[in-house]
Amino acid sequence: MLTTTFYEEHPFAQYVRILGKGKNGSRPLTQEEAYSAMRMIMADEVEPVQLGAFMMLMRVKEETREELAGFIQAVRDSFKLPTGKVDLDWSSYAGKRRHLPWFILSSLLLAENGIRVFMHGTRGHTNGRIYTQDVLSYLGIKYAESFEEAAEQIKEKNFSYLPLQYLCPNLHEIIELRPLMGLRSPVHTLARMLNPFDAPYVLQGIFHPGYRPVHQEAALLLNQPHLAVIKGEGGEIERNPDMDCLVQSVHNGELSDEIWPPLFKKRHVKEEKLELQRLSALWRGEIEDEFGEGAVVGTAAIALKLMGKAASIDEAQGMARQMWINRHNKSIR
């Protein structure tokens, strides 16, 4: 006699099925479904094979604004939100490979001028890239290992960098699967938008232009008051001063687009070798680097305009330039 064994379906299977039911049967998750799915992932209620299938199905179809908003809210609800006053949330997950990470000097320049900057990111998931955590260590700037330490650093110096492994270990583990899977996952997108200190102003950098409106529209769903997203150099929050820069923003529920023109008429030749000492040398005034200085000042200007400290592109650019001229050039080793 043939006997059949029946197994009870795993609660997470429904979300894999929604995404993977085929060309005509699959659909995106609703915001509520995305929230529930990510809540289970954060609670370790998902089997490894399910997690892999779910993440790769999401990667193939790419996340919608509703899915991204649901994922972000579930992650934020999975940990105790920290206390501490932050003005500007700055994510750094891509790493740099074509140019030096000049944006780090932009963030430090803003911090030196009284803007409280919280930076978060990860490192090492893609070979051949320079990551913020390593650069900060090179510059003698200690990264935080907890929310409490980050809050204290911001209070003392207006700047802190908290690696994702301390911010949200579960997400860090998923990002670390990239060498195994061969592809990025939605975690690379949602981690950028966590904004754990609930800063009123958020900067976002993406590499693929198609992700700009998704970030912008997800911010609306999350009631983020002010956000600006750019196609940053290498995917980081860094304005390439040789090119037009489209800044897509959210301000109190209103969407807006603005083109920032190039700072130079001719494009610069890419550095043959990325030498970290050039970052500190430029800050200290020991070398000249027109492209690097343009990237530092231009990126800071976008932040100043986002935060309402300047009413126009020219005013923001002039304000950032003056900050650069007046910087304490011995504050970085």
C-alpha positions in Angstrom: 0.0 0.0 0.0 1.3 3.5 -0.9 1.5 5.8 2.0 1.8 9.5 1.8 3.4 11.7 4.4 2.0 15.2 4.8 4.1 18.1 6.1 2.7 21.3 7.5 3.8 24.2 5.4 6.4 26.6 6.9 4.9 30.0 7.7 7.5 31.7 5.6 6.8 29.6 2.5 3.9 31.9 1.5 6.3 34.8 0.9 8.6 32.7 -1.3 5.6 31.5 -3.2 4.2 35.0 -3.9 7.5 36.0 -5.5 8.3 32.7 -7.3 5.1 31.5 -8.7 6.1 32.1 -12.3 5.8 34.8 -14.9 2.0 35.1 -14.7 1.4 34.0 -11.1 4.0 35.9 -9.1 3.5 39.5 -7.8 5.3 41.9 -5.5 4.7 41.8 -1.8 2.4 44.4 -0.3 4.0 46.7 2.3 2.4 44.6 5.1 3.6 41.3 3.6 7.1 42.7 3.3 7.0 43.8 6.9 5.9 40.4 8.1 8.5 38.5 5.9 11.4 40.7 7.2 10.1 40.5 10.8 10.5 36.7 10.5 13.9 37.0 9.0 15.0 39.3 11.9 13.6 36.9 14.4 15.5 34.0 12.9 12.3 32.2 12.1 13.4 31.4 8.5 15.3 28.4 7.3 18.6 29.1 5.4 17.2 27.7 2.1 14.2 29.9 2.4 16.3 33.0 3.0 18.5 32.3 0.0 15.5 31.7 -2.2 13.7 34.8 -1.0 16.6 37.1 -1.4 17.5 35.9 -4.9 13.9 36.1 -6.1 13.8 39.7 -4.7 17.0 40.4 -6.5 15.7 39.2 -9.9 12.5 41.2 -9.8 14.0 44.2 -7.8 12.2 45.6 -4.8 9.3 48.0 -5.0 8.9 51.1 -2.8 6.2 49.3 -0.7 8.5 46.3 -0.2 11.4 48.5 0.7 9.4 50.5 3.2 8.0 47.3 4.8 11.5 45.8 5.1 12.9 48.9 6.6 10.2 49.3 9.2 10.5 45.6 10.2 14.3 46.0 10.8 13.8 49.2 12.7 11.2 47.5 14.9 13.6 44.6 15.6 16.0 46.6 17.7 15.7 49.2 20.3 16.0 52.6 18.6 18.9 54.5 20.1 18.7 57.8 21.9 20.9 60.7 20.8 20.5 63.8 18.6 21.6 63.3 14.9 21.1 65.9 12.2 22.2 63.9 9.1 22.1 60.2 8.4 24.8 59.1 6.0 25.1 55.5 4.7 28.2 54.0 3.2 27.9 50.5 1.8 29.3 50.5 -1.7 33.0 51.1 -1.3 35.2 52.9 -3.8 37.4 51.5 -6.6 37.8 54.2 -9.3 38.4 57.2 -7.1 39.4 57.9 -3.5 36.5 58.2 -1.0 36.5 62.0 -0.9 33.0 62.0 0.6 34.6 61.0 3.9 36.2 64.4 4.1 32.8 66.0 3.2 31.2 64.4 6.2 34.0 65.4 8.5 33.8 69.0 7.1 30.1 69.2 7.9 30.8 67.8 11.4 33.5 70.4 12.0 30.9 73.0 11.3 28.4 71.8 13.9 26.3 69.3 11.9 25.8 66.0 13.7 26.6 63.2 11.3 25.8 59.6 11.8 27.4 57.3 9.3 26.8 53.5 9.0 28.0 50.9 6.5 29.9 47.7 6.0 33.1 46.5 4.4 34.7 43.6 2.5 31.7 42.2 0.7 33.2 43.0 -2.7 36.9 42.5 -3.6 39.0 45.4 -4.9 37.1 48.2 -3.1 38.1 50.7 -0.4 35.7 50.8 2.5 34.9 53.7 4.8 35.6 51.7 8.0 39.2 51.0 6.9 39.7 54.6 5.7 38.6 56.0 9.1 41.0 53.7 10.9 43.8 55.0 8.6 42.8 58.6 9.4 42.9 57.8 13.2 39.2 58.0 13.7 37.8 55.3 15.9 34.5 53.7 14.8 31.8 52.9 17.3 30.9 49.3 18.4 27.4 50.1 19.8 24.6 52.6 19.6 25.6 54.0 22.9 29.2 54.6 21.8 28.0 56.2 18.6 25.8 58.6 20.5 28.7 59.6 22.7 31.0 60.2 19.8 28.4 62.3 18.1 27.9 64.3 21.3 31.7 64.9 21.6 32.7 65.3 17.9 29.6 65.6 15.8 30.5 62.4 13.9 30.3 58.7 14.4 30.6 55.6 12.1 28.9 52.4 13.3 29.5 49.3 11.2 26.5 47.2 10.3 27.8 44.2 12.2 27.1 46.2 15.4 24.1 48.1 14.2 22.2 45.0 13.0 24.1 41.7 13.0 21.3 39.8 11.1 21.6 42.2 8.2 25.3 42.0 8.3 25.2 38.2 8.0 23.0 38.5 4.9 25.2 41.0 3.2 28.2 38.7 3.9 26.4 36.1 1.7 27.2 38.0 -1.4 30.4 36.1 -2.3 28.4 32.8 -1.9 25.4 34.0 -3.9 27.4 36.1 -6.5 24.7 38.8 -6.3 23.7 41.7 -4.0 20.4 41.4 -2.2 17.7 43.8 -1.1 19.7 44.2 2.2 22.2 46.5 0.3 19.3 48.8 -0.4 17.3 48.7 2.8 20.4 49.0 5.1 21.1 52.4 3.5 17.7 53.7 4.6 17.6 52.4 8.2 18.3 55.8 9.7 18.3 54.3 13.2 18.7 57.7 15.1 15.7 59.0 13.2 17.7 62.0 11.8 15.5 64.5 10.0 17.8 64.7 7.1 19.0 61.6 5.1 21.5 61.4 2.2 21.4 58.4 -0.1 23.9 57.3 -2.7 23.1 54.7 -5.4 24.9 53.2 -8.4 22.0 52.1 -10.6 19.9 55.2 -11.6 16.7 53.1 -11.5 16.9 52.9 -7.7 16.7 56.7 -7.2 12.9 57.0 -7.4 12.5 53.8 -5.3 14.5 55.4 -2.4 12.7 58.7 -2.9 9.2 57.1 -2.8 10.0 54.7 0.0 11.0 57.7 2.1 7.5 59.1 1.5 5.9 55.9 2.8 8.1 56.0 5.9 7.3 59.6 6.6 10.9 60.7 6.3 10.7 64.5 6.3 13.8 65.3 4.3 15.9 63.0 1.9 18.1 63.5 -1.1 19.3 60.6 -3.3 22.0 60.9 -6.0 23.8 58.5 -8.4 27.0 58.8 -6.4 30.5 58.1 -7.6 30.9 54.3 -7.2 27.5 54.1 -5.5 28.6 56.2 -2.4 27.2 59.6 -1.4 29.8 61.5 -3.5 29.1 64.0 -6.2 31.3 63.6 -9.2 32.4 67.2 -9.9 33.0 66.5 -13.6 29.4 65.5 -14.4 25.8 66.7 -14.0 24.3 65.4 -10.8 20.6 64.8 -10.5 19.4 65.3 -6.9 16.0 63.7 -6.2 14.6 64.9 -2.9 11.7 64.6 -0.5 10.7 67.6 1.6 7.8 67.2 3.9 5.9 64.9 1.6 6.8 66.7 -1.6 9.0 65.2 -4.3 11.4 67.3 -6.3 14.2 66.9 -8.8 17.2 69.3 -9.3 20.1 69.1 -11.7 23.4 70.3 -10.3 25.8 71.2 -13.1 29.4 70.1 -13.4 32.0 72.1 -11.5 34.6 71.8 -14.3 34.5 72.2 -18.1 36.9 69.3 -18.7 36.9 65.9 -17.1 39.8 64.8 -15.0 42.0 61.8 -15.6 41.3 59.0 -13.1 44.0 58.3 -10.6 46.3 55.5 -11.6 46.6 54.3 -8.0 44.4 55.0 -5.0 46.6 56.2 -2.2 44.9 56.9 1.1 47.5 59.4 2.2 46.2 61.8 -0.4 43.0 62.2 1.6 44.8 63.4 4.7 47.3 65.4 2.6 44.6 67.3 0.8 42.8 68.1 4.1 46.1 69.4 5.6 46.8 71.5 2.5 50.0 69.5 1.6 48.8 68.7 -1.9 46.5 70.1 -4.5 43.9 67.9 -6.2 41.2 69.8 -8.1 39.0 66.8 -8.6 39.2 65.7 -4.9 38.6 69.2 -3.6 35.6 69.6 -6.0 34.2 66.2 -4.8 34.5 67.2 -1.2 33.0 70.7 -1.5 30.4 69.6 -4.0 29.1 66.8 -1.9 29.0 68.9 1.3 27.1 71.5 -0.7 24.3 69.0 -1.5 24.0 68.2 2.2 23.8 72.0 3.0 21.1 72.5 0.4 19.1 69.5 1.7 19.2 70.8 5.2 17.9 74.2 4.2 21.1 76.0 5.2 21.3 77.4 1.6 18.5 78.6 -0.7 20.2 77.8 -4.0 22.9 75.6 -5.6 25.3 78.6 -5.9 24.8 79.6 -2.2 25.3 76.0 -1.0 28.4 75.7 -3.1 29.8 79.0 -1.8 29.0 78.0 1.8 30.7 74.6 1.4 33.7 76.3 -0.2 34.1 78.7 2.7 33.9 75.8 5.2 36.7 74.1 3.2 38.9 77.3 3.3 38.3 77.7 7.0 38.8 74.0 8.0 41.1 73.1 10.8 43.6 71.4 8.6 45.5 69.7 11.4 42.6 67.8 12.8 43.2 64.7 10.6 46.4 62.8 10.9 
